[in-house]
Amino acid sequence: MKVKKLRNTETEKKIAQAFITLLMNKSLAKVSIKDITQAAAINRATFYAHYADKYDLFDQMMSGTIQAPFERPMLVNGVWGPALIAQISTIINAHLQRIKQHCPYSYLELFPYMRRLTLTTLTTFIQTKNAAPNATIAFQNRMNAVMIYEAVEMTVVGTTPLSLAQVIEQLQAALFAVTDNTKMQ
């Protein structure tokens, strides 16, 4: 059993590396399963034994990398507040910048997938920091996650003239002004 898992791990590494290399040179739309299998020196059946398609491959590659930082003790033990917003924003920025750097031809195609993965992880993380969830708090947590992700993505894509530090300041002001107003009502 260990040998099989070791072989699967090695095969998955080969597939992932081939996929990353291909994305450095062409857009996601132009990367085919044939391209991936040729670059990884495997057959199609082996690819499909591990992944449903190239989008599943990307999701699996990214899901672990986005979840891991949110398991760090400094974040897990952190209190929901401006400092945590800065840490979260910095983590998301680093992930998106890495994708942009490694996939210059397809990062805009990949960001919607990253968005979905990040929002799921971030919403769950925020829920651990806030009061017992009810429908209203769950909705607020999701909105906070969306606001953080979208603001950071805007800096990476360049649709805002603000720096990351300025975006973080705006997020902190907006999120905690909303939180303070909610508590007053």
OpenMM code with the backbone's topology and positions (N, CA, C; nanometers):
from openmm import Vec3, app, unit

residues = "MET LYS VAL LYS LYS LEU ARG ASN THR GLU THR GLU LYS LYS ILE ALA GLN ALA PHE ILE THR LEU LEU MET ASN LYS SER LEU ALA LYS VAL SER ILE LYS ASP ILE THR GLN ALA ALA ALA ILE ASN ARG ALA THR PHE TYR ALA HIS TYR ALA ASP LYS TYR ASP LEU PHE ASP GLN MET MET SER GLY THR ILE GLN ALA PRO PHE GLU ARG PRO MET LEU VAL ASN GLY VAL TRP GLY PRO ALA LEU ILE ALA GLN ILE SER THR ILE ILE ASN ALA HIS LEU GLN ARG ILE LYS GLN HIS CYS PRO TYR SER TYR LEU GLU LEU PHE PRO TYR MET ARG ARG LEU THR LEU THR THR LEU THR THR PHE ILE GLN THR LYS ASN ALA ALA PRO ASN ALA THR ILE ALA PHE GLN ASN ARG MET ASN ALA VAL MET ILE TYR GLU ALA VAL GLU MET THR VAL VAL GLY THR THR PRO LEU SER LEU ALA GLN VAL ILE GLU GLN LEU GLN ALA ALA LEU PHE ALA VAL THR ASP ASN THR LYS MET GLN".split()
positions = [
    Vec3(0.0825, -0.1201, 0.0000),
    Vec3(0.0000, 0.0000, 0.0000),
    Vec3(0.0865, 0.1259, 0.0000),
    Vec3(0.1945, 0.1258, 0.0795),
    Vec3(0.2826, 0.2423, 0.0844),
    Vec3(0.3481, 0.2670, -0.0506),
    Vec3(0.3847, 0.1589, -0.1192),
    Vec3(0.4483, 0.1734, -0.2500),
    Vec3(0.3501, 0.2384, -0.3473),
    Vec3(0.2245, 0.1946, -0.3442),
    Vec3(0.1247, 0.2529, -0.4343),
    Vec3(0.1068, 0.4022, -0.4063),
    Vec3(0.0967, 0.4390, -0.2782),
    Vec3(0.0801, 0.5805, -0.2429),
    Vec3(0.2026, 0.6613, -0.2854),
    Vec3(0.3223, 0.6052, -0.2660),
    Vec3(0.4454, 0.6733, -0.3071),
    Vec3(0.4452, 0.6944, -0.4579),
    Vec3(0.4033, 0.5926, -0.5330),
    Vec3(0.3976, 0.6058, -0.6786),
    Vec3(0.2943, 0.7092, -0.7188),
    Vec3(0.1785, 0.7108, -0.6501),
    Vec3(0.0761, 0.8112, -0.6797),
    Vec3(0.1287, 0.9508, -0.6526),
    Vec3(0.1983, 0.9672, -0.5401),
    Vec3(0.2531, 1.0979, -0.5044),
    Vec3(0.3535, 1.1440, -0.6094),
    Vec3(0.4404, 1.0557, -0.6516),
    Vec3(0.5391, 1.0905, -0.7544),
    Vec3(0.4706, 1.1248, -0.8867),
    Vec3(0.3702, 1.0481, -0.9228),
    Vec3(0.2969, 1.0755, -1.0470),
    Vec3(0.2264, 1.2102, -1.0379),
    Vec3(0.1631, 1.2381, -0.9244),
    Vec3(0.0944, 1.3655, -0.9067),
    Vec3(0.1922, 1.4822, -0.9127),
    Vec3(0.3113, 1.4635, -0.8576),
    Vec3(0.4138, 1.5687, -0.8660),
    Vec3(0.4546, 1.5927, -1.0110),
    Vec3(0.4724, 1.4851, -1.0861),
    Vec3(0.5093, 1.4987, -1.2280),
    Vec3(0.3994, 1.5716, -1.3056),
    Vec3(0.2751, 1.5349, -1.2792),
    Vec3(0.1627, 1.5982, -1.3490),
    Vec3(0.1562, 1.7466, -1.3121),
    Vec3(0.1672, 1.7771, -1.1841),
    Vec3(0.1600, 1.9166, -1.1383),
    Vec3(0.2733, 1.9995, -1.1982),
    Vec3(0.3927, 1.9457, -1.1970),
    Vec3(0.5066, 2.0196, -1.2523),
    Vec3(0.4896, 2.0436, -1.4026),
    Vec3(0.4410, 1.9422, -1.4728),
    Vec3(0.4168, 1.9578, -1.6166),
    Vec3(0.3113, 2.0669, -1.6413),
    Vec3(0.2062, 2.0651, -1.5609),
    Vec3(0.0988, 2.1636, -1.5746),
    Vec3(0.1512, 2.3045, -1.5492),
    Vec3(0.2282, 2.3216, -1.4444),
    Vec3(0.2855, 2.4534, -1.4117),
    Vec3(0.3752, 2.5019, -1.5250),
    Vec3(0.4587, 2.4131, -1.5757),
    Vec3(0.5488, 2.4489, -1.6851),
    Vec3(0.4704, 2.4918, -1.8087),
    Vec3(0.3650, 2.4193, -1.8397),
    Vec3(0.2824, 2.4548, -1.9551),
    Vec3(0.2145, 2.5902, -1.9355),
    Vec3(0.1657, 2.6162, -1.8133),
    Vec3(0.0975, 2.7432, -1.7869),
    Vec3(0.1924, 2.8628, -1.7895),
    Vec3(0.3206, 2.8373, -1.7785),
    Vec3(0.4178, 2.9461, -1.7886),
    Vec3(0.4332, 2.9920, -1.9341),
    Vec3(0.3897, 2.9057, -2.0267),
    Vec3(0.4116, 2.9344, -2.1679),
    Vec3(0.2861, 2.9532, -2.2514),
    Vec3(0.1704, 2.9152, -2.1974),
    Vec3(0.0466, 2.9332, -2.2729),
    Vec3(-0.0718, 2.9433, -2.1791),
    Vec3(-0.1837, 2.9875, -2.2332),
    Vec3(-0.3033, 3.0074, -2.1515),
    Vec3(-0.3659, 2.8736, -2.1146),
    Vec3(-0.4456, 2.8762, -2.0100),
    Vec3(-0.5151, 2.7562, -1.9639),
    Vec3(-0.6013, 2.6981, -2.0759),
    Vec3(-0.6678, 2.7833, -2.1497),
    Vec3(-0.7542, 2.7369, -2.2587),
    Vec3(-0.6763, 2.6580, -2.3636),
    Vec3(-0.5501, 2.6911, -2.3810),
    Vec3(-0.4689, 2.6239, -2.4832),
    Vec3(-0.3920, 2.5031, -2.4304),
    Vec3(-0.3966, 2.4793, -2.2993),
    Vec3(-0.3315, 2.3609, -2.2417),
    Vec3(-0.4293, 2.2448, -2.2505),
    Vec3(-0.3876, 2.1393, -2.3186),
    Vec3(-0.4740, 2.0219, -2.3324),
    Vec3(-0.4253, 1.9099, -2.2404),
    Vec3(-0.5106, 1.8126, -2.2209),
    Vec3(-0.4711, 1.6952, -2.1420),
    Vec3(-0.3551, 1.6258, -2.2130),
    Vec3(-0.3587, 1.6232, -2.3445),
    Vec3(-0.2490, 1.5639, -2.4216),
    Vec3(-0.1177, 1.6360, -2.3907),
    Vec3(-0.1215, 1.7693, -2.3850),
    Vec3(-0.0010, 1.8462, -2.3509),
    Vec3(0.0522, 1.8061, -2.2131),
    Vec3(-0.0394, 1.7961, -2.1177),
    Vec3(0.0002, 1.7629, -1.9802),
    Vec3(0.0600, 1.6228, -1.9738),
    Vec3(-0.0073, 1.5262, -2.0376),
    Vec3(0.0412, 1.3879, -2.0296),
    Vec3(0.1749, 1.3710, -2.1018),
    Vec3(0.1922, 1.4409, -2.2121),
    Vec3(0.3209, 1.4337, -2.2821),
    Vec3(0.4319, 1.4957, -2.1977),
    Vec3(0.4050, 1.6105, -2.1402),
    Vec3(0.5066, 1.6782, -2.0587),
    Vec3(0.5402, 1.5994, -1.9324),
    Vec3(0.4416, 1.5277, -1.8776),
    Vec3(0.4641, 1.4486, -1.7557),
    Vec3(0.5120, 1.3073, -1.7868),
    Vec3(0.5143, 1.2717, -1.9143),
    Vec3(0.5556, 1.1378, -1.9587),
    Vec3(0.4686, 1.0291, -1.8954),
    Vec3(0.3369, 1.0505, -1.9041),
    Vec3(0.2398, 0.9515, -1.8566),
    Vec3(0.1337, 0.9346, -1.9642),
    Vec3(0.0468, 0.8364, -1.9478),
    Vec3(-0.0612, 0.8209, -2.0457),
    Vec3(-0.1891, 0.8857, -1.9937),
    Vec3(-0.2857, 0.9000, -2.0813),
    Vec3(-0.4112, 0.9679, -2.0466),
    Vec3(-0.4846, 0.8972, -1.9337),
    Vec3(-0.4825, 0.7651, -1.9360),
    Vec3(-0.5524, 0.6890, -1.8315),
    Vec3(-0.4937, 0.7210, -1.6941),
    Vec3(-0.3630, 0.7362, -1.6877),
    Vec3(-0.2981, 0.7710, -1.5611),
    Vec3(-0.3433, 0.9095, -1.5161),
    Vec3(-0.3484, 1.0031, -1.6080),
    Vec3(-0.3963, 1.1374, -1.5720),
    Vec3(-0.5380, 1.1287, -1.5158),
    Vec3(-0.6271, 1.0601, -1.5867),
    Vec3(-0.7672, 1.0528, -1.5451),
    Vec3(-0.7875, 0.9666, -1.4201),
    Vec3(-0.6893, 0.8849, -1.3853),
    Vec3(-0.6963, 0.8106, -1.2591),
    Vec3(-0.6772, 0.9053, -1.1402),
    Vec3(-0.6137, 1.0201, -1.1659),
    Vec3(-0.5854, 1.1174, -1.0601),
    Vec3(-0.6776, 1.2388, -1.0633),
    Vec3(-0.7178, 1.2815, -1.1826),
    Vec3(-0.7930, 1.4063, -1.1972),
    Vec3(-0.9056, 1.3904, -1.2990),
    Vec3(-1.0137, 1.4625, -1.2776),
    Vec3(-1.1263, 1.4595, -1.3716),
    Vec3(-1.0937, 1.5375, -1.4984),
    Vec3(-1.0223, 1.6495, -1.4825),
    Vec3(-0.9844, 1.7343, -1.5953),
    Vec3(-0.8779, 1.8327, -1.5465),
    Vec3(-0.8391, 1.9257, -1.6304),
    Vec3(-0.7336, 2.0206, -1.5920),
    Vec3(-0.7799, 2.1163, -1.4825),
    Vec3(-0.9092, 2.1408, -1.4756),
    Vec3(-0.9622, 2.2293, -1.3710),
    Vec3(-0.9579, 2.1596, -1.2351),
    Vec3(-0.9860, 2.0313, -1.2344),
    Vec3(-0.9749, 1.9519, -1.1116),
    Vec3(-0.8291, 1.9478, -1.0662),
    Vec3(-0.7379, 1.9328, -1.1599),
    Vec3(-0.5947, 1.9357, -1.1295),
    Vec3(-0.5590, 2.0679, -1.0622),
    Vec3(-0.6018, 2.1783, -1.1197),
    Vec3(-0.5720, 2.3093, -1.0618),
    Vec3(-0.6336, 2.3220, -0.9227),
    Vec3(-0.7597, 2.2825, -0.9082),
    Vec3(-0.8267, 2.2905, -0.7782),
    Vec3(-0.7502, 2.2121, -0.6720),
    Vec3(-0.7108, 2.0909, -0.7049),
    Vec3(-0.6393, 2.0085, -0.6073),
    Vec3(-0.5020, 2.0664, -0.5738),
    Vec3(-0.4363, 2.1211, -0.6740),
    Vec3(-0.3054, 2.1831, -0.6493),
    Vec3(-0.3189, 2.3040, -0.5569),
    Vec3(-0.4216, 2.3827, -0.5779),
    Vec3(-0.4370, 2.5085, -0.5044),
    Vec3(-0.5040, 2.4933, -0.3689),
    Vec3(-0.5930, 2.3947, -0.3537),
    Vec3(-0.6689, 2.3862, -0.2287),
    Vec3(-0.5771, 2.3696, -0.1079),
    Vec3(-0.4772, 2.2880, -0.1184),
    Vec3(-0.3839, 2.2717, -0.0066),
    Vec3(-0.3010, 2.3958, 0.0187),
    Vec3(-0.2624, 2.4638, -0.0875),
    Vec3(-0.1773, 2.5813, -0.0689),
    Vec3(-0.2524, 2.6997, -0.0110),
    Vec3(-0.3828, 2.7068, -0.0326),
    Vec3(-0.4579, 2.8186, 0.0248),
    Vec3(-0.5018, 2.7869, 0.1668),
    Vec3(-0.5233, 2.6604, 0.1992),
    Vec3(-0.5673, 2.6241, 0.3339),
    Vec3(-0.4538, 2.6286, 0.4351),
    Vec3(-0.3359, 2.5875, 0.3963),
    Vec3(-0.2235, 2.5767, 0.4896),
    Vec3(-0.1938, 2.7054, 0.5681),
    Vec3(-0.1863, 2.8217, 0.5040),
    Vec3(-0.1554, 2.9424, 0.5815),
    Vec3(-0.2597, 2.9755, 0.6884),
    Vec3(-0.3843, 2.9352, 0.6655),
    Vec3(-0.4898, 2.9650, 0.7624),
    Vec3(-0.4862, 2.8701, 0.8822),
    Vec3(-0.3953, 2.7738, 0.8771),
    Vec3(-0.3788, 2.6812, 0.9892),
    Vec3(-0.2595, 2.7195, 1.0762),
    Vec3(-0.1892, 2.8257, 1.0402),
    Vec3(-0.0753, 2.8723, 1.1203),
    Vec3(-0.1236, 2.9199, 1.2568),
    Vec3(-0.0493, 2.8890, 1.3630),
    Vec3(-0.0915, 2.9285, 1.4981),
    Vec3(-0.1185, 3.0782, 1.5138),
    Vec3(-0.0378, 3.1630, 1.4499),
    Vec3(-0.0587, 3.3072, 1.4654),
    Vec3(-0.1953, 3.3496, 1.4112),
    Vec3(-0.2443, 3.2796, 1.3098),
    Vec3(-0.3769, 3.3116, 1.2566),
    Vec3(-0.4856, 3.2400, 1.3359),
    Vec3(-0.4627, 3.1124, 1.3655),
    Vec3(-0.5626, 3.0348, 1.4392),
    Vec3(-0.5911, 3.0992, 1.5746),
    Vec3(-0.4853, 3.1468, 1.6409),
    Vec3(-0.5006, 3.2070, 1.7734),
    Vec3(-0.5297, 3.3569, 1.7672),
    Vec3(-0.5273, 3.4132, 1.6480),
    Vec3(-0.5500, 3.5566, 1.6328),
    Vec3(-0.6939, 3.5954, 1.6603),
    Vec3(-0.7110, 3.7190, 1.6985),
    Vec3(-0.8439, 3.7734, 1.7254),
    Vec3(-0.8895, 3.8496, 1.6011),
    Vec3(-1.0178, 3.8353, 1.5670),
    Vec3(-1.0727, 3.9040, 1.4505),
    Vec3(-1.0591, 4.0544, 1.4721),
    Vec3(-0.9741, 4.1160, 1.3919),
    Vec3(-0.9503, 4.2584, 1.4047),
    Vec3(-0.8620, 4.3070, 1.2919),
    Vec3(-0.8236, 4.4339, 1.2955),
    Vec3(-0.7439, 4.4926, 1.1875),
    Vec3(-0.6123, 4.4183, 1.1594),
    Vec3(-0.5437, 4.3724, 1.2632),
    Vec3(-0.4159, 4.3020, 1.2408),
    Vec3(-0.4380, 4.1720, 1.1644),
    Vec3(-0.5448, 4.1015, 1.1969),
    Vec3(-0.5750, 3.9764, 1.1277),
    Vec3(-0.6140, 4.0025, 0.9823),
    Vec3(-0.6851, 4.1118, 0.9581),
    Vec3(-0.7207, 4.1507, 0.8202),
    Vec3(-0.5928, 4.1722, 0.7386),
    Vec3(-0.4946, 4.2375, 0.7974),
    Vec3(-0.3673, 4.2619, 0.7280),
    Vec3(-0.2971, 4.1297, 0.6967),
    Vec3(-0.2948, 4.0385, 0.7913),
    Vec3(-0.2296, 3.9088, 0.7690),
    Vec3(-0.3006, 3.8296, 0.6594),
    Vec3(-0.4319, 3.8254, 0.6673),
    Vec3(-0.5105, 3.7524, 0.5666),
    Vec3(-0.4882, 3.8131, 0.4278),
    Vec3(-0.4938, 3.9434, 0.4190),
    Vec3(-0.4754, 4.0115, 0.2901),
    Vec3(-0.3377, 3.9834, 0.2319),
    Vec3(-0.2370, 3.9825, 0.3169),
    Vec3(-0.1001, 3.9554, 0.2727),
    Vec3(-0.0866, 3.8126, 0.2202),
    Vec3(-0.1509, 3.7175, 0.2877),
    Vec3(-0.1478, 3.5768, 0.2433),
    Vec3(-0.2147, 3.5630, 0.1072),
    Vec3(-0.3319, 3.6203, 0.0923),
    Vec3(-0.4037, 3.6107, -0.0352),
    Vec3(-0.3243, 3.6787, -0.1462),
    Vec3(-0.2674, 3.7945, -0.1167),
    Vec3(-0.1856, 3.8648, -0.2151),
    Vec3(-0.0684, 3.7774, -0.2606),
    Vec3(-0.0009, 3.7140, -0.1667),
    Vec3(0.1141, 3.6285, -0.2016),
    Vec3(0.0714, 3.5144, -0.2936),
    Vec3(-0.0425, 3.4521, -0.2657),
    Vec3(-0.0915, 3.3430, -0.3513),
    Vec3(-0.1251, 3.3919, -0.4907),
    Vec3(-0.1968, 3.5011, -0.4979),
    Vec3(-0.2349, 3.5526, -0.6290),
    Vec3(-0.1138, 3.6014, -0.7087),
    Vec3(-0.0196, 3.6655, -0.6411),
    Vec3(0.1034, 3.7099, -0.7087),
    Vec3(0.1817, 3.5904, -0.7625),
    Vec3(0.1851, 3.4822, -0.6837),
    Vec3(0.2568, 3.3613, -0.7272),
    Vec3(0.1919, 3.3045, -0.8535),
    Vec3(0.0604, 3.2997, -0.8556),
    Vec3(-0.0091, 3.2499, -0.9747),
    Vec3(0.0175, 3.3418, -1.0937),
    Vec3(0.0104, 3.4706, -1.0713),
    Vec3(0.0357, 3.5665, -1.1789),
    Vec3(0.1777, 3.5508, -1.2336),
    Vec3(0.2727, 3.5297, -1.1452),
    Vec3(0.4127, 3.5148, -1.1865),
    Vec3(0.4351, 3.3840, -1.2619),
    Vec3(0.3788, 3.2744, -1.2117),
    Vec3(0.4026, 3.1430, -1.2724),
    Vec3(0.3140, 3.1136, -1.3927),
    Vec3(0.2043, 3.1852, -1.4044),
    Vec3(0.1095, 3.1610, -1.5141),
    Vec3(0.0761, 3.2926, -1.5842),
    Vec3(0.1760, 3.3566, -1.6439),
    Vec3(0.1529, 3.4904, -1.6995),
    Vec3(0.0491, 3.4950, -1.8115),
    Vec3(0.0286, 3.3831, -1.8800),
    Vec3(-0.0663, 3.3827, -1.9908),
    Vec3(-0.2068, 3.3426, -1.9479),
    Vec3(-0.2208, 3.2905, -1.8271),
    Vec3(-0.3520, 3.2385, -1.7896),
    Vec3(-0.3975, 3.2771, -1.6494),
    Vec3(-0.3249, 3.3652, -1.5810),
    Vec3(-0.3648, 3.3958, -1.4443),
    Vec3(-0.5058, 3.4535, -1.4358),
    Vec3(-0.5478, 3.5307, -1.5355),
    Vec3(-0.6837, 3.5860, -1.5322),
    Vec3(-0.7889, 3.4760, -1.5487),
    Vec3(-0.7544, 3.3695, -1.6195),
    Vec3(-0.8442, 3.2544, -1.6315),
    Vec3(-0.8464, 3.1734, -1.5013),
    Vec3(-0.7354, 3.1729, -1.4303),
    Vec3(-0.7235, 3.0916, -1.3098),
    Vec3(-0.7796, 3.1605, -1.1856),
    Vec3(-0.7819, 3.2910, -1.1846),
    Vec3(-0.8295, 3.3632, -1.0662),
    Vec3(-0.9728, 3.3270, -1.0252),
    Vec3(-1.0669, 3.3062, -1.1184),
    Vec3(-1.2010, 3.2654, -1.0726),
    Vec3(-1.1993, 3.1337, -0.9937),
    Vec3(-1.1123, 3.0404, -1.0308),
    Vec3(-1.1003, 2.9148, -0.9560),
    Vec3(-1.0378, 2.9412, -0.8189),
    Vec3(-0.9367, 3.0275, -0.8183),
    Vec3(-0.8735, 3.0653, -0.6921),
    Vec3(-0.9734, 3.1366, -0.6028),
    Vec3(-1.0545, 3.2189, -0.6621),
    Vec3(-1.1556, 3.2939, -0.5862),
    Vec3(-1.2459, 3.1981, -0.5114),
    Vec3(-1.2981, 3.0976, -0.5819),
    Vec3(-1.3887, 3.0004, -0.5200),
    Vec3(-1.3206, 2.9278, -0.4049),
    Vec3(-1.2004, 2.8785, -0.4285),
    Vec3(-1.1273, 2.8074, -0.3243),
    Vec3(-1.0954, 2.8974, -0.2053),
    Vec3(-1.0510, 3.0175, -0.2349),
    Vec3(-1.0125, 3.1105, -0.1292),
    Vec3(-1.1335, 3.1529, -0.0471),
    Vec3(-1.2443, 3.1827, -0.1132),
    Vec3(-1.3629, 3.2266, -0.0398),
    Vec3(-1.4175, 3.1178, 0.0518),
    Vec3(-1.4131, 2.9942, 0.0074),
    Vec3(-1.4577, 2.8838, 0.0923),
    Vec3(-1.3704, 2.8746, 0.2164),
    Vec3(-1.2387, 2.8755, 0.1971),
    Vec3(-1.1453, 2.8667, 0.3087),
    Vec3(-1.1557, 2.9884, 0.3994),
    Vec3(-1.1592, 3.1058, 0.3407),
    Vec3(-1.1627, 3.2298, 0.4176),
    Vec3(-1.2929, 3.2448, 0.4964),
    Vec3(-1.4048, 3.2096, 0.4359),
    Vec3(-1.5328, 3.2178, 0.5070),
    Vec3(-1.5322, 3.1257, 0.6285),
    Vec3(-1.4856, 3.0036, 0.6103),
    Vec3(-1.4765, 2.9092, 0.7221),
    Vec3(-1.3849, 2.9640, 0.8305),
    Vec3(-1.2717, 3.0191, 0.7903),
    Vec3(-1.1772, 3.0758, 0.8861),
    Vec3(-1.2405, 3.1914, 0.9641),
    Vec3(-1.3065, 3.2825, 0.8950),
    Vec3(-1.3691, 3.3976, 0.9613),
    Vec3(-1.4770, 3.3504, 1.0591),
    Vec3(-1.5498, 3.2455, 1.0211),
    Vec3(-1.6544, 3.1949, 1.1102),
    Vec3(-1.5963, 3.1447, 1.2423),
    Vec3(-1.4733, 3.0972, 1.2410),
    Vec3(-1.4119, 3.0521, 1.3665),
    Vec3(-1.3746, 3.1696, 1.4559),
    Vec3(-1.3684, 3.2893, 1.3987),
    Vec3(-1.3279, 3.4083, 1.4739),
    Vec3(-1.4455, 3.4878, 1.5287),
    Vec3(-1.5644, 3.4622, 1.4785),
    Vec3(-1.6808, 3.5414, 1.5168),
    Vec3(-1.7745, 3.4627, 1.6065),
    Vec3(-1.8748, 3.5305, 1.6532),
    Vec3(-1.9738, 3.4721, 1.7440),
    Vec3(-2.0403, 3.3499, 1.6812),
    Vec3(-2.1117, 3.2783, 1.7640),
    Vec3(-2.1838, 3.1595, 1.7179),
    Vec3(-2.2628, 3.1926, 1.5917),
    Vec3(-2.2441, 3.1141, 1.4871),
    Vec3(-2.3065, 3.1484, 1.3598),
    Vec3(-2.4592, 3.1345, 1.3616),
    Vec3(-2.5224, 3.2362, 1.3107),
    Vec3(-2.6638, 3.2295, 1.2752),
    Vec3(-2.6682, 3.2779, 1.1313),
    Vec3(-2.7848, 3.2848, 1.0734),
    Vec3(-2.7939, 3.3206, 0.9310),
    Vec3(-2.7333, 3.4570, 0.9022),
    Vec3(-2.7557, 3.5543, 0.9897),
    Vec3(-2.7040, 3.6895, 0.9673),
    Vec3(-2.5521, 3.6933, 0.9785),
    Vec3(-2.4991, 3.6302, 1.0818),
    Vec3(-2.3532, 3.6296, 1.1006),
    Vec3(-2.2855, 3.5513, 0.9883),
    Vec3(-2.3441, 3.4389, 0.9481),
    Vec3(-2.2873, 3.3609, 0.8373),
    Vec3(-2.2828, 3.4449, 0.7098),
    Vec3(-2.3889, 3.5215, 0.6846),
    Vec3(-2.3923, 3.6094, 0.5683),
    Vec3(-2.2845, 3.7176, 0.5795),
    Vec3(-2.2707, 3.7784, 0.6970),
    Vec3(-2.1682, 3.8810, 0.7178),
    Vec3(-2.0282, 3.8232, 0.6994),
    Vec3(-2.0070, 3.7022, 0.7482),
    Vec3(-1.8762, 3.6380, 0.7316),
    Vec3(-1.8427, 3.6195, 0.5845),
    Vec3(-1.9412, 3.5739, 0.5074),
    Vec3(-1.9194, 3.5542, 0.3638),
    Vec3(-1.8932, 3.6885, 0.2955),
    Vec3(-1.9669, 3.7905, 0.3316),
    Vec3(-1.9463, 3.9234, 0.2728),
    Vec3(-1.8083, 3.9779, 0.3086),
    Vec3(-1.7639, 3.9572, 0.4314),
    Vec3(-1.6295, 3.9996, 0.4712),
    Vec3(-1.5243, 3.9277, 0.3871),
    Vec3(-1.5429, 3.7976, 0.3693),
    Vec3(-1.4486, 3.7192, 0.2883),
    Vec3(-1.4445, 3.7711, 0.1448),
    Vec3(-1.5615, 3.7976, 0.0873),
    Vec3(-1.5690, 3.8489, -0.0503),
    Vec3(-1.4993, 3.9843, -0.0600),
    Vec3(-1.5253, 4.0711, 0.0361),
    Vec3(-1.4653, 4.2048, 0.0330),
    Vec3(-1.3124, 4.1963, 0.0390),
    Vec3(-1.2611, 4.1134, 0.1278),
    Vec3(-1.1155, 4.0987, 0.1411),
    Vec3(-1.0561, 4.0446, 0.0117),
    Vec3(-1.1128, 3.9342, -0.0386),
    Vec3(-1.0580, 3.8729, -0.1590),
    Vec3(-1.0620, 3.9691, -0.2771),
    Vec3(-1.1773, 4.0284, -0.3019),
    Vec3(-1.1926, 4.1176, -0.4177),
    Vec3(-1.0968, 4.2366, -0.4108),
    Vec3(-1.0819, 4.2936, -0.2918),
    Vec3(-0.9922, 4.4092, -0.2776),
    Vec3(-0.8477, 4.3703, -0.3082),
    Vec3(-0.8061, 4.2549, -0.2568),
    Vec3(-0.6684, 4.2108, -0.2810),
    Vec3(-0.6491, 4.1760, -0.4289),
    Vec3(-0.7460, 4.1072, -0.4878),
    Vec3(-0.7341, 4.0723, -0.6296),
    Vec3(-0.7220, 4.1981, -0.7159),
    Vec3(-0.7946, 4.3035, -0.6797),
    Vec3(-0.7863, 4.4289, -0.7560),
    Vec3(-0.6436, 4.4838, -0.7565),
    Vec3(-0.5709, 4.4683, -0.6471),
    Vec3(-0.4322, 4.5170, -0.6445),
    Vec3(-0.3434, 4.4318, -0.7343),
    Vec3(-0.3670, 4.3008, -0.7340),
    Vec3(-0.2838, 4.2100, -0.8142),
    Vec3(-0.3096, 4.2310, -0.9631),
    Vec3(-0.4353, 4.2464, -0.9997),
    Vec3(-0.4716, 4.2639, -1.1404),
    Vec3(-0.4410, 4.4046, -1.1892),
    Vec3(-0.4363, 4.4997, -1.0967),
    Vec3(-0.4039, 4.6374, -1.1337),
    Vec3(-0.5248, 4.7220, -1.1655),
    Vec3(-0.6422, 4.6834, -1.1133),
    Vec3(-0.7622, 4.7627, -1.1400),
    Vec3(-0.7847, 4.8708, -1.0346),
    Vec3(-0.6886, 4.8862, -0.9446),
    Vec3(-0.6926, 4.9963, -0.8488),
    Vec3(-0.5547, 5.0596, -0.8422),
    Vec3(-0.5487, 5.1909, -0.8287),
    Vec3(-0.4180, 5.2559, -0.8159),
    Vec3(-0.3604, 5.2441, -0.6738),
    Vec3(-0.4389, 5.1898, -0.5814),
    Vec3(-0.3933, 5.1786, -0.4429),
    Vec3(-0.2914, 5.0665, -0.4261),
    Vec3(-0.1990, 5.0873, -0.3359),
    Vec3(-0.1033, 4.9821, -0.3014),
    Vec3(-0.1729, 4.8806, -0.2110),
    Vec3(-0.1081, 4.7676, -0.1888),
    Vec3(-0.1646, 4.6678, -0.0985),
    Vec3(-0.1839, 4.7270, 0.0410),
    Vec3(-0.0876, 4.8033, 0.0887),
    Vec3(-0.0985, 4.8645, 0.2216),
    Vec3(-0.2197, 4.9569, 0.2290),
    Vec3(-0.2429, 5.0342, 0.1239),
    Vec3(-0.3588, 5.1238, 0.1222),
    Vec3(-0.4898, 5.0455, 0.1162),
    Vec3(-0.4901, 4.9374, 0.0400),
    Vec3(-0.6093, 4.8527, 0.0313),
    Vec3(-0.6386, 4.7909, 0.1678),
    Vec3(-0.5359, 4.7455, 0.2366),
    Vec3(-0.5542, 4.6879, 0.3699),
    Vec3(-0.6131, 4.7925, 0.4645),
    Vec3(-0.5621, 4.9149, 0.4589),
    Vec3(-0.6183, 5.0223, 0.5431),
    Vec3(-0.7661, 5.0444, 0.5124),
    Vec3(-0.8013, 5.0442, 0.3850),
    Vec3(-0.9408, 5.0638, 0.3461),
    Vec3(-1.0281, 4.9472, 0.3941),
    Vec3(-0.9760, 4.8254, 0.3823),
    Vec3(-1.0500, 4.7088, 0.4306),
    Vec3(-1.0732, 4.7163, 0.5810),
    Vec3(-0.9673, 4.7498, 0.6527),
    Vec3(-0.9788, 4.7596, 0.7981),
    Vec3(-1.0838, 4.8637, 0.8366),
    Vec3(-1.0796, 4.9780, 0.7717),
    Vec3(-1.1760, 5.0840, 0.8017),
    Vec3(-1.3180, 5.0396, 0.7670),
    Vec3(-1.3354, 4.9796, 0.6511),
    Vec3(-1.4691, 4.9386, 0.6071),
    Vec3(-1.5242, 4.8247, 0.6926),
    Vec3(-1.4448, 4.7241, 0.7166),
    Vec3(-1.4945, 4.6090, 0.7914),
    Vec3(-1.5236, 4.6422, 0.9372),
    Vec3(-1.4418, 4.7252, 0.9948),
    Vec3(-1.4646, 4.7540, 1.1362),
    Vec3(-1.5594, 4.8699, 1.1573),
    Vec3(-1.5792, 4.9530, 1.0567),
    Vec3(-1.6864, 5.0541, 1.0643),
    Vec3(-1.8206, 4.9822, 1.0567),
    Vec3(-1.8298, 4.8826, 0.9674),
    Vec3(-1.9525, 4.8043, 0.9542),
    Vec3(-1.9789, 4.7271, 1.0832),
    Vec3(-1.8754, 4.6625, 1.1375),
    Vec3(-1.8905, 4.5858, 1.2608),
    Vec3(-1.9354, 4.6759, 1.3748),
    Vec3(-1.8732, 4.7938, 1.3869),
    Vec3(-1.9089, 4.8868, 1.4933),
    Vec3(-2.0530, 4.9356, 1.4772),
    Vec3(-2.0943, 4.9665, 1.3550),
    Vec3(-2.2314, 5.0118, 1.3297),
    Vec3(-2.3315, 4.9022, 1.3614),
    Vec3(-2.2972, 4.7764, 1.3294),
    Vec3(-2.3860, 4.6637, 1.3565),
    Vec3(-2.4067, 4.6495, 1.5068),
    Vec3(-2.3004, 4.6662, 1.5839),
    Vec3(-2.3100, 4.6525, 1.7294),
    Vec3(-2.3939, 4.7633, 1.7896),
    Vec3(-2.3949, 4.8825, 1.7284),
    Vec3(-2.4694, 4.9956, 1.7817),
    Vec3(-2.6189, 4.9784, 1.7624),
    Vec3(-2.6587, 4.9046, 1.6602),
    Vec3(-2.8028, 4.8952, 1.6293),
    Vec3(-2.8751, 4.8048, 1.7258),
] * unit.nanometer
topology = app.Topology()
chain = topology.addChain("A")
for resn in residues:
    res = topology.addResidue(resn, chain)
    for name in ("N", "CA", "C"):
        topology.addAtom(name, app.Element.getBySymbol(name[0]), res)
